[in-house]
Amino acid sequence: MNQTIPVNPGSIPGPRPELADVVERVAASAVGLGARRRGLAAGAVWQTGMVLTTASAVGHAAKVHVVRPDGETVVGEVRGTDGGTDLAVLAVDTGDIRGVERHPVALPRAGDFVFAVGREASGLVHASFGHVGAAAGAWRTWRGGQVDHLVRLDGGLYPGLAGAPVADARGHVIGIASPALSRHHGVVLPVATVDRVSAQLWAHGRVIRGYLGIVAQAVALSAAMQSAASTIATTGLLVAGVGDDSPAARAGVLVGDVIINAGGQEVPDVETLRDLLGADRLGTRLSLQLLRGGQPLEVGIEVADRRPAARC
């Protein structure tokens, strides 16, 4: 974002610029958060009683101070956080504050004008203006979270804007700003991701993900391995570790096994395997086709609830 401008609608004589009106409308749903010693972060009233912000903004706090648009400071309870997508949900007395106006189905494009809105401890609104630097389809963060669309800003985020609502020129909120998922750029977690993740955080305190209990890495399949496995796949997953008392260990998976196929689907990389371990898989059996010592083998693993430190 290129510049930060405090917004005080009463300071401009005469008719207010259209952009100031748009900022003011978004600011009506923006809050300030005080959870860490480094200063305020931001958040957005997503619906009655619920505030969205970033997990990196609240850290390990159980409660945070929330500066509402009316200037009152209240205590919010952290209902859940997800490091994979850097999202956090707070239970807050939002009174009659309306939720943000969401963006319609159309997705932003590189070059589109956007702005983020935060709130200082005094209640003063501040806004940062810039453009979408890059936009693309679904992607996985370096922390393993699945994000529905890539929306990267053309620069970083100013202090106090982590967790801020980001809106387009019409004042439609396109997502929540995160500084934690890219080294040099702010990232906008789109509405679809926020809705999906916040529903789980509100209900369960975390995002539920399937878990096998292995550490794996992609390896090239030799012609002999392809022949033994009756596959034309060029890569598989080498099992480099098996967790103690994990679903994989109970199913007999061993270090050195090569996974060729999972649930009838080729698994050329770890991300593909992770995509097969959604919440809808919990309690079901996932069939793995393996090579062990060059010989084909099939095992069935019951997908369990992922533990916090688990990989796959």
Contacts in CASP RR format, 6 or more apart in sequence:
PFRMAT RR
TARGET T0000
AUTHOR 0000-0000-0000
METHOD contacts of the structure
MODEL  1
MNQTIPVNPGSIPGPRPELADVVERVAASAVGLGARRRGLAAGAVWQTGM
VLTTASAVGHAAKVHVVRPDGETVVGEVRGTDGGTDLAVLAVDTGDIRGV
ERHPVALPRAGDFVFAVGREASGLVHASFGHVGAAAGAWRTWRGGQVDHL
VRLDGGLYPGLAGAPVADARGHVIGIASPALSRHHGVVLPVATVDRVSAQ
LWAHGRVIRGYLGIVAQAVALSAAMQSAASTIATTGLLVAGVGDDSPAAR
AGVLVGDVIINAGGQEVPDVETLRDLLGADRLGTRLSLQLLRGGQPLEVG
IEVADRRPAARC
1 115 0 8 1.000
1 116 0 8 1.000
1 128 0 8 1.000
1 129 0 8 1.000
1 130 0 8 1.000
1 153 0 8 1.000
1 154 0 8 1.000
1 155 0 8 1.000
1 156 0 8 1.000
1 157 0 8 1.000
1 158 0 8 1.000
1 161 0 8 1.000
2 128 0 8 1.000
2 129 0 8 1.000
2 130 0 8 1.000
2 154 0 8 1.000
2 155 0 8 1.000
3 128 0 8 1.000
3 129 0 8 1.000
3 130 0 8 1.000
4 126 0 8 1.000
4 127 0 8 1.000
4 128 0 8 1.000
4 158 0 8 1.000
4 161 0 8 1.000
5 126 0 8 1.000
5 127 0 8 1.000
5 128 0 8 1.000
5 129 0 8 1.000
6 124 0 8 1.000
6 125 0 8 1.000
6 126 0 8 1.000
6 127 0 8 1.000
7 20 0 8 1.000
7 23 0 8 1.000
7 24 0 8 1.000
7 27 0 8 1.000
7 125 0 8 1.000
7 126 0 8 1.000
7 127 0 8 1.000
8 124 0 8 1.000
8 125 0 8 1.000
9 16 0 8 1.000
9 20 0 8 1.000
9 24 0 8 1.000
12 20 0 8 1.000
16 24 0 8 1.000
19 169 0 8 1.000
22 167 0 8 1.000
22 169 0 8 1.000
22 170 0 8 1.000
22 171 0 8 1.000
23 115 0 8 1.000
23 117 0 8 1.000
23 125 0 8 1.000
23 127 0 8 1.000
24 125 0 8 1.000
25 101 0 8 1.000
25 171 0 8 1.000
26 100 0 8 1.000
26 101 0 8 1.000
26 115 0 8 1.000
26 117 0 8 1.000
26 165 0 8 1.000
26 167 0 8 1.000
26 171 0 8 1.000
26 173 0 8 1.000
27 69 0 8 1.000
27 117 0 8 1.000
27 118 0 8 1.000
27 119 0 8 1.000
27 125 0 8 1.000
27 127 0 8 1.000
28 69 0 8 1.000
28 97 0 8 1.000
28 98 0 8 1.000
29 44 0 8 1.000
29 45 0 8 1.000
29 69 0 8 1.000
29 97 0 8 1.000
29 98 0 8 1.000
29 99 0 8 1.000
29 100 0 8 1.000
29 101 0 8 1.000
29 165 0 8 1.000
29 173 0 8 1.000
30 42 0 8 1.000
30 43 0 8 1.000
30 44 0 8 1.000
30 45 0 8 1.000
30 69 0 8 1.000
30 117 0 8 1.000
30 118 0 8 1.000
30 119 0 8 1.000
30 125 0 8 1.000
30 164 0 8 1.000
30 165 0 8 1.000
31 42 0 8 1.000
31 43 0 8 1.000
31 44 0 8 1.000
31 45 0 8 1.000
31 51 0 8 1.000
31 66 0 8 1.000
31 67 0 8 1.000
31 68 0 8 1.000
31 69 0 8 1.000
31 92 0 8 1.000
31 118 0 8 1.000
31 119 0 8 1.000
32 40 0 8 1.000
32 41 0 8 1.000
32 42 0 8 1.000
32 43 0 8 1.000
32 66 0 8 1.000
32 67 0 8 1.000
32 118 0 8 1.000
32 119 0 8 1.000
32 120 0 8 1.000
32 121 0 8 1.000
32 123 0 8 1.000
33 40 0 8 1.000
33 41 0 8 1.000
33 42 0 8 1.000
33 43 0 8 1.000
33 51 0 8 1.000
33 53 0 8 1.000
33 57 0 8 1.000
33 58 0 8 1.000
33 64 0 8 1.000
33 65 0 8 1.000
33 66 0 8 1.000
33 67 0 8 1.000
33 90 0 8 1.000
33 163 0 8 1.000
34 40 0 8 1.000
34 41 0 8 1.000
34 64 0 8 1.000
34 65 0 8 1.000
34 66 0 8 1.000
34 67 0 8 1.000
34 121 0 8 1.000
35 41 0 8 1.000
35 57 0 8 1.000
35 58 0 8 1.000
35 59 0 8 1.000
35 61 0 8 1.000
35 64 0 8 1.000
35 65 0 8 1.000
36 57 0 8 1.000
36 58 0 8 1.000
36 59 0 8 1.000
36 61 0 8 1.000
38 159 0 8 1.000
39 159 0 8 1.000
39 160 0 8 1.000
40 67 0 8 1.000
40 119 0 8 1.000
40 120 0 8 1.000
40 121 0 8 1.000
40 160 0 8 1.000
41 53 0 8 1.000
41 54 0 8 1.000
41 57 0 8 1.000
41 58 0 8 1.000
41 160 0 8 1.000
41 161 0 8 1.000
41 162 0 8 1.000
41 163 0 8 1.000
42 53 0 8 1.000
42 57 0 8 1.000
42 116 0 8 1.000
42 117 0 8 1.000
42 118 0 8 1.000
42 119 0 8 1.000
42 160 0 8 1.000
42 161 0 8 1.000
42 162 0 8 1.000
42 163 0 8 1.000
42 164 0 8 1.000
42 165 0 8 1.000
42 177 0 8 1.000
43 51 0 8 1.000
43 52 0 8 1.000
43 53 0 8 1.000
43 57 0 8 1.000
43 118 0 8 1.000
43 163 0 8 1.000
43 164 0 8 1.000
43 165 0 8 1.000
43 176 0 8 1.000
44 51 0 8 1.000
44 52 0 8 1.000
44 53 0 8 1.000
44 99 0 8 1.000
44 100 0 8 1.000
44 163 0 8 1.000
44 164 0 8 1.000
44 165 0 8 1.000
44 173 0 8 1.000
44 176 0 8 1.000
45 51 0 8 1.000
45 92 0 8 1.000
45 94 0 8 1.000
45 97 0 8 1.000
45 98 0 8 1.000
45 99 0 8 1.000
45 100 0 8 1.000
46 52 0 8 1.000
46 99 0 8 1.000
46 100 0 8 1.000
46 194 0 8 1.000
46 198 0 8 1.000
47 99 0 8 1.000
48 94 0 8 1.000
48 95 0 8 1.000
48 99 0 8 1.000
49 91 0 8 1.000
49 92 0 8 1.000
49 93 0 8 1.000
49 94 0 8 1.000
49 95 0 8 1.000
50 89 0 8 1.000
50 90 0 8 1.000
50 91 0 8 1.000
50 92 0 8 1.000
50 94 0 8 1.000
50 198 0 8 1.000
50 202 0 8 1.000
51 66 0 8 1.000
51 76 0 8 1.000
51 89 0 8 1.000
51 90 0 8 1.000
51 92 0 8 1.000
51 94 0 8 1.000
52 87 0 8 1.000
52 88 0 8 1.000
52 89 0 8 1.000
52 90 0 8 1.000
52 163 0 8 1.000
52 176 0 8 1.000
52 194 0 8 1.000
52 198 0 8 1.000
53 87 0 8 1.000
53 88 0 8 1.000
53 90 0 8 1.000
53 162 0 8 1.000
53 163 0 8 1.000
53 176 0 8 1.000
54 86 0 8 1.000
54 87 0 8 1.000
54 88 0 8 1.000
54 162 0 8 1.000
54 163 0 8 1.000
54 176 0 8 1.000
54 177 0 8 1.000
54 178 0 8 1.000
54 179 0 8 1.000
54 180 0 8 1.000
55 81 0 8 1.000
55 82 0 8 1.000
55 83 0 8 1.000
55 84 0 8 1.000
55 85 0 8 1.000
55 86 0 8 1.000
55 87 0 8 1.000
55 88 0 8 1.000
55 180 0 8 1.000
56 83 0 8 1.000
56 86 0 8 1.000
56 162 0 8 1.000
56 178 0 8 1.000
56 179 0 8 1.000
56 180 0 8 1.000
57 88 0 8 1.000
57 162 0 8 1.000
57 163 0 8 1.000
58 64 0 8 1.000
58 78 0 8 1.000
58 81 0 8 1.000
58 88 0 8 1.000
58 90 0 8 1.000
59 81 0 8 1.000
59 88 0 8 1.000
61 78 0 8 1.000
62 77 0 8 1.000
62 78 0 8 1.000
63 75 0 8 1.000
63 76 0 8 1.000
63 77 0 8 1.000
63 78 0 8 1.000
64 75 0 8 1.000
64 76 0 8 1.000
64 78 0 8 1.000
64 90 0 8 1.000
65 73 0 8 1.000
65 74 0 8 1.000
65 75 0 8 1.000
65 76 0 8 1.000
66 73 0 8 1.000
66 74 0 8 1.000
66 75 0 8 1.000
66 76 0 8 1.000
66 90 0 8 1.000
66 92 0 8 1.000
67 73 0 8 1.000
67 119 0 8 1.000
67 120 0 8 1.000
67 121 0 8 1.000
67 123 0 8 1.000
68 74 0 8 1.000
68 92 0 8 1.000
68 94 0 8 1.000
68 97 0 8 1.000
69 97 0 8 1.000
69 119 0 8 1.000
69 123 0 8 1.000
70 97 0 8 1.000
71 122 0 8 1.000
71 123 0 8 1.000
73 121 0 8 1.000
74 92 0 8 1.000
74 93 0 8 1.000
76 90 0 8 1.000
76 91 0 8 1.000
76 92 0 8 1.000
76 93 0 8 1.000
77 90 0 8 1.000
77 91 0 8 1.000
77 92 0 8 1.000
78 88 0 8 1.000
78 89 0 8 1.000
78 90 0 8 1.000
79 89 0 8 1.000
79 90 0 8 1.000
79 91 0 8 1.000
79 201 0 8 1.000
79 202 0 8 1.000
79 205 0 8 1.000
80 88 0 8 1.000
80 89 0 8 1.000
80 201 0 8 1.000
80 202 0 8 1.000
80 205 0 8 1.000
80 206 0 8 1.000
81 87 0 8 1.000
81 88 0 8 1.000
81 89 0 8 1.000
81 201 0 8 1.000
81 205 0 8 1.000
81 206 0 8 1.000
82 88 0 8 1.000
82 145 0 8 1.000
82 197 0 8 1.000
82 200 0 8 1.000
82 201 0 8 1.000
82 206 0 8 1.000
82 207 0 8 1.000
83 143 0 8 1.000
83 145 0 8 1.000
84 141 0 8 1.000
84 143 0 8 1.000
84 144 0 8 1.000
84 145 0 8 1.000
84 207 0 8 1.000
85 141 0 8 1.000
85 143 0 8 1.000
85 145 0 8 1.000
85 146 0 8 1.000
85 147 0 8 1.000
85 189 0 8 1.000
85 193 0 8 1.000
85 197 0 8 1.000
85 207 0 8 1.000
86 141 0 8 1.000
86 143 0 8 1.000
86 178 0 8 1.000
86 180 0 8 1.000
86 181 0 8 1.000
86 189 0 8 1.000
87 176 0 8 1.000
87 178 0 8 1.000
87 189 0 8 1.000
87 193 0 8 1.000
87 194 0 8 1.000
87 197 0 8 1.000
87 198 0 8 1.000
87 201 0 8 1.000
88 201 0 8 1.000
89 198 0 8 1.000
89 201 0 8 1.000
89 202 0 8 1.000
89 205 0 8 1.000
100 165 0 8 1.000
100 173 0 8 1.000
101 171 0 8 1.000
101 172 0 8 1.000
101 173 0 8 1.000
102 172 0 8 1.000
102 173 0 8 1.000
102 191 0 8 1.000
103 167 0 8 1.000
103 168 0 8 1.000
103 172 0 8 1.000
103 173 0 8 1.000
103 174 0 8 1.000
103 175 0 8 1.000
103 191 0 8 1.000
104 172 0 8 1.000
107 135 0 8 1.000
107 149 0 8 1.000
107 151 0 8 1.000
107 190 0 8 1.000
108 114 0 8 1.000
108 132 0 8 1.000
108 135 0 8 1.000
108 151 0 8 1.000
108 168 0 8 1.000
108 174 0 8 1.000
108 188 0 8 1.000
109 132 0 8 1.000
109 135 0 8 1.000
110 131 0 8 1.000
110 132 0 8 1.000
110 133 0 8 1.000
110 134 0 8 1.000
110 135 0 8 1.000
111 131 0 8 1.000
111 132 0 8 1.000
111 133 0 8 1.000
111 154 0 8 1.000
112 131 0 8 1.000
112 132 0 8 1.000
112 135 0 8 1.000
112 168 0 8 1.000
112 169 0 8 1.000
113 129 0 8 1.000
113 130 0 8 1.000
113 131 0 8 1.000
113 168 0 8 1.000
113 169 0 8 1.000
114 129 0 8 1.000
114 130 0 8 1.000
114 131 0 8 1.000
114 132 0 8 1.000
114 153 0 8 1.000
114 166 0 8 1.000
114 167 0 8 1.000
114 168 0 8 1.000
114 169 0 8 1.000
114 174 0 8 1.000
114 188 0 8 1.000
115 127 0 8 1.000
115 128 0 8 1.000
115 129 0 8 1.000
115 130 0 8 1.000
115 166 0 8 1.000
115 167 0 8 1.000
116 127 0 8 1.000
116 128 0 8 1.000
116 157 0 8 1.000
116 161 0 8 1.000
116 164 0 8 1.000
116 165 0 8 1.000
116 166 0 8 1.000
116 167 0 8 1.000
116 177 0 8 1.000
117 125 0 8 1.000
117 126 0 8 1.000
117 127 0 8 1.000
117 164 0 8 1.000
117 165 0 8 1.000
117 167 0 8 1.000
118 125 0 8 1.000
118 126 0 8 1.000
118 127 0 8 1.000
118 160 0 8 1.000
118 161 0 8 1.000
118 164 0 8 1.000
119 125 0 8 1.000
119 126 0 8 1.000
120 126 0 8 1.000
128 157 0 8 1.000
128 158 0 8 1.000
128 161 0 8 1.000
128 164 0 8 1.000
130 153 0 8 1.000
130 154 0 8 1.000
130 155 0 8 1.000
131 153 0 8 1.000
131 154 0 8 1.000
132 151 0 8 1.000
132 152 0 8 1.000
132 153 0 8 1.000
132 154 0 8 1.000
132 188 0 8 1.000
133 152 0 8 1.000
133 153 0 8 1.000
133 154 0 8 1.000
133 155 0 8 1.000
133 185 0 8 1.000
134 150 0 8 1.000
134 151 0 8 1.000
134 152 0 8 1.000
134 185 0 8 1.000
135 149 0 8 1.000
135 150 0 8 1.000
135 151 0 8 1.000
135 152 0 8 1.000
136 149 0 8 1.000
136 150 0 8 1.000
137 148 0 8 1.000
137 149 0 8 1.000
137 150 0 8 1.000
138 146 0 8 1.000
138 147 0 8 1.000
138 148 0 8 1.000
138 149 0 8 1.000
138 150 0 8 1.000
139 147 0 8 1.000
139 149 0 8 1.000
139 150 0 8 1.000
140 146 0 8 1.000
140 147 0 8 1.000
140 271 0 8 1.000
140 274 0 8 1.000
141 147 0 8 1.000
141 181 0 8 1.000
142 181 0 8 1.000
143 181 0 8 1.000
144 274 0 8 1.000
146 193 0 8 1.000
146 275 0 8 1.000
147 189 0 8 1.000
147 190 0 8 1.000
147 193 0 8 1.000
148 190 0 8 1.000
148 192 0 8 1.000
148 193 0 8 1.000
148 196 0 8 1.000
149 190 0 8 1.000
149 192 0 8 1.000
149 193 0 8 1.000
150 187 0 8 1.000
151 174 0 8 1.000
151 175 0 8 1.000
151 187 0 8 1.000
151 188 0 8 1.000
151 189 0 8 1.000
151 190 0 8 1.000
152 182 0 8 1.000
152 185 0 8 1.000
152 186 0 8 1.000
152 187 0 8 1.000
152 188 0 8 1.000
153 166 0 8 1.000
153 177 0 8 1.000
153 185 0 8 1.000
153 186 0 8 1.000
153 187 0 8 1.000
153 188 0 8 1.000
154 185 0 8 1.000
155 184 0 8 1.000
155 185 0 8 1.000
155 186 0 8 1.000
156 179 0 8 1.000
156 184 0 8 1.000
156 185 0 8 1.000
156 186 0 8 1.000
157 164 0 8 1.000
157 177 0 8 1.000
157 179 0 8 1.000
157 186 0 8 1.000
161 177 0 8 1.000
161 179 0 8 1.000
162 177 0 8 1.000
162 178 0 8 1.000
162 179 0 8 1.000
162 180 0 8 1.000
163 176 0 8 1.000
163 177 0 8 1.000
163 178 0 8 1.000
164 176 0 8 1.000
164 177 0 8 1.000
165 173 0 8 1.000
165 175 0 8 1.000
165 176 0 8 1.000
165 177 0 8 1.000
166 173 0 8 1.000
166 174 0 8 1.000
166 175 0 8 1.000
166 176 0 8 1.000
166 177 0 8 1.000
166 188 0 8 1.000
167 173 0 8 1.000
167 174 0 8 1.000
168 174 0 8 1.000
173 191 0 8 1.000
174 188 0 8 1.000
174 190 0 8 1.000
174 191 0 8 1.000
175 188 0 8 1.000
175 189 0 8 1.000
175 190 0 8 1.000
175 191 0 8 1.000
175 194 0 8 1.000
176 188 0 8 1.000
176 189 0 8 1.000
176 194 0 8 1.000
177 186 0 8 1.000
177 187 0 8 1.000
177 188 0 8 1.000
177 189 0 8 1.000
178 186 0 8 1.000
178 187 0 8 1.000
178 188 0 8 1.000
178 189 0 8 1.000
179 186 0 8 1.000
179 187 0 8 1.000
181 187 0 8 1.000
197 207 0 8 1.000
200 206 0 8 1.000
200 207 0 8 1.000
200 208 0 8 1.000
200 279 0 8 1.000
201 207 0 8 1.000
208 278 0 8 1.000
208 279 0 8 1.000
208 282 0 8 1.000
208 305 0 8 1.000
208 306 0 8 1.000
209 274 0 8 1.000
209 277 0 8 1.000
209 278 0 8 1.000
209 279 0 8 1.000
209 305 0 8 1.000
209 306 0 8 1.000
210 277 0 8 1.000
210 278 0 8 1.000
210 279 0 8 1.000
210 281 0 8 1.000
210 282 0 8 1.000
210 303 0 8 1.000
210 304 0 8 1.000
210 305 0 8 1.000
210 306 0 8 1.000
211 246 0 8 1.000
211 247 0 8 1.000
211 277 0 8 1.000
211 303 0 8 1.000
211 304 0 8 1.000
211 305 0 8 1.000
211 306 0 8 1.000
211 307 0 8 1.000
211 310 0 8 1.000
211 312 0 8 1.000
212 246 0 8 1.000
212 247 0 8 1.000
212 248 0 8 1.000
212 253 0 8 1.000
212 273 0 8 1.000
212 277 0 8 1.000
212 286 0 8 1.000
212 301 0 8 1.000
212 303 0 8 1.000
212 304 0 8 1.000
212 312 0 8 1.000
213 242 0 8 1.000
213 243 0 8 1.000
213 246 0 8 1.000
213 247 0 8 1.000
213 248 0 8 1.000
213 249 0 8 1.000
213 310 0 8 1.000
213 311 0 8 1.000
213 312 0 8 1.000
214 239 0 8 1.000
214 241 0 8 1.000
214 242 0 8 1.000
214 243 0 8 1.000
214 246 0 8 1.000
214 248 0 8 1.000
214 253 0 8 1.000
214 311 0 8 1.000
214 312 0 8 1.000
215 239 0 8 1.000
215 240 0 8 1.000
215 241 0 8 1.000
215 242 0 8 1.000
215 311 0 8 1.000
215 312 0 8 1.000
216 237 0 8 1.000
216 238 0 8 1.000
216 239 0 8 1.000
216 240 0 8 1.000
216 241 0 8 1.000
216 259 0 8 1.000
216 270 0 8 1.000
216 273 0 8 1.000
216 311 0 8 1.000
216 312 0 8 1.000
217 237 0 8 1.000
217 238 0 8 1.000
217 240 0 8 1.000
217 270 0 8 1.000
218 235 0 8 1.000
218 236 0 8 1.000
218 237 0 8 1.000
218 238 0 8 1.000
218 268 0 8 1.000
218 269 0 8 1.000
218 270 0 8 1.000
219 235 0 8 1.000
219 236 0 8 1.000
219 237 0 8 1.000
219 238 0 8 1.000
219 258 0 8 1.000
220 234 0 8 1.000
220 235 0 8 1.000
221 229 0 8 1.000
221 231 0 8 1.000
221 233 0 8 1.000
221 234 0 8 1.000
221 235 0 8 1.000
221 236 0 8 1.000
221 258 0 8 1.000
221 260 0 8 1.000
224 294 0 8 1.000
225 258 0 8 1.000
225 291 0 8 1.000
225 294 0 8 1.000
226 232 0 8 1.000
226 233 0 8 1.000
226 234 0 8 1.000
228 291 0 8 1.000
228 294 0 8 1.000
228 295 0 8 1.000
228 296 0 8 1.000
229 260 0 8 1.000
229 261 0 8 1.000
229 289 0 8 1.000
229 291 0 8 1.000
229 296 0 8 1.000
230 296 0 8 1.000
231 260 0 8 1.000
231 261 0 8 1.000
231 266 0 8 1.000
233 260 0 8 1.000
233 261 0 8 1.000
233 266 0 8 1.000
233 268 0 8 1.000
234 268 0 8 1.000
235 268 0 8 1.000
235 269 0 8 1.000
236 258 0 8 1.000
236 259 0 8 1.000
236 260 0 8 1.000
236 266 0 8 1.000
236 267 0 8 1.000
236 268 0 8 1.000
237 258 0 8 1.000
237 259 0 8 1.000
237 267 0 8 1.000
237 269 0 8 1.000
237 270 0 8 1.000
237 273 0 8 1.000
238 256 0 8 1.000
238 257 0 8 1.000
238 258 0 8 1.000
238 259 0 8 1.000
239 248 0 8 1.000
239 253 0 8 1.000
239 254 0 8 1.000
239 255 0 8 1.000
239 256 0 8 1.000
239 257 0 8 1.000
239 258 0 8 1.000
239 259 0 8 1.000
240 255 0 8 1.000
240 256 0 8 1.000
241 255 0 8 1.000
242 248 0 8 1.000
242 249 0 8 1.000
242 253 0 8 1.000
242 254 0 8 1.000
242 255 0 8 1.000
243 249 0 8 1.000
246 304 0 8 1.000
247 301 0 8 1.000
247 302 0 8 1.000
247 303 0 8 1.000
247 304 0 8 1.000
248 301 0 8 1.000
250 301 0 8 1.000
250 302 0 8 1.000
251 288 0 8 1.000
251 299 0 8 1.000
251 300 0 8 1.000
251 301 0 8 1.000
251 302 0 8 1.000
252 299 0 8 1.000
253 288 0 8 1.000
253 290 0 8 1.000
253 299 0 8 1.000
253 301 0 8 1.000
254 292 0 8 1.000
256 292 0 8 1.000
257 290 0 8 1.000
257 291 0 8 1.000
257 292 0 8 1.000
257 297 0 8 1.000
258 290 0 8 1.000
258 291 0 8 1.000
258 292 0 8 1.000
259 267 0 8 1.000
259 273 0 8 1.000
259 288 0 8 1.000
259 289 0 8 1.000
259 290 0 8 1.000
260 266 0 8 1.000
260 267 0 8 1.000
260 289 0 8 1.000
260 290 0 8 1.000
260 291 0 8 1.000
260 296 0 8 1.000
261 267 0 8 1.000
261 287 0 8 1.000
261 288 0 8 1.000
261 289 0 8 1.000
262 273 0 8 1.000
262 276 0 8 1.000
262 286 0 8 1.000
262 287 0 8 1.000
262 288 0 8 1.000
262 289 0 8 1.000
263 276 0 8 1.000
263 286 0 8 1.000
263 287 0 8 1.000
263 288 0 8 1.000
264 287 0 8 1.000
264 289 0 8 1.000
265 272 0 8 1.000
265 276 0 8 1.000
266 272 0 8 1.000
267 273 0 8 1.000
267 276 0 8 1.000
270 311 0 8 1.000
270 312 0 8 1.000
273 312 0 8 1.000
274 312 0 8 1.000
276 286 0 8 1.000
277 286 0 8 1.000
277 303 0 8 1.000
277 306 0 8 1.000
277 312 0 8 1.000
281 303 0 8 1.000
282 303 0 8 1.000
282 304 0 8 1.000
282 305 0 8 1.000
283 302 0 8 1.000
283 303 0 8 1.000
283 304 0 8 1.000
284 302 0 8 1.000
284 303 0 8 1.000
285 300 0 8 1.000
285 301 0 8 1.000
285 302 0 8 1.000
285 303 0 8 1.000
286 300 0 8 1.000
286 301 0 8 1.000
286 302 0 8 1.000
286 303 0 8 1.000
287 298 0 8 1.000
287 299 0 8 1.000
287 300 0 8 1.000
288 298 0 8 1.000
288 299 0 8 1.000
288 300 0 8 1.000
288 301 0 8 1.000
289 296 0 8 1.000
289 297 0 8 1.000
289 298 0 8 1.000
290 296 0 8 1.000
290 297 0 8 1.000
290 298 0 8 1.000
290 299 0 8 1.000
291 297 0 8 1.000
END
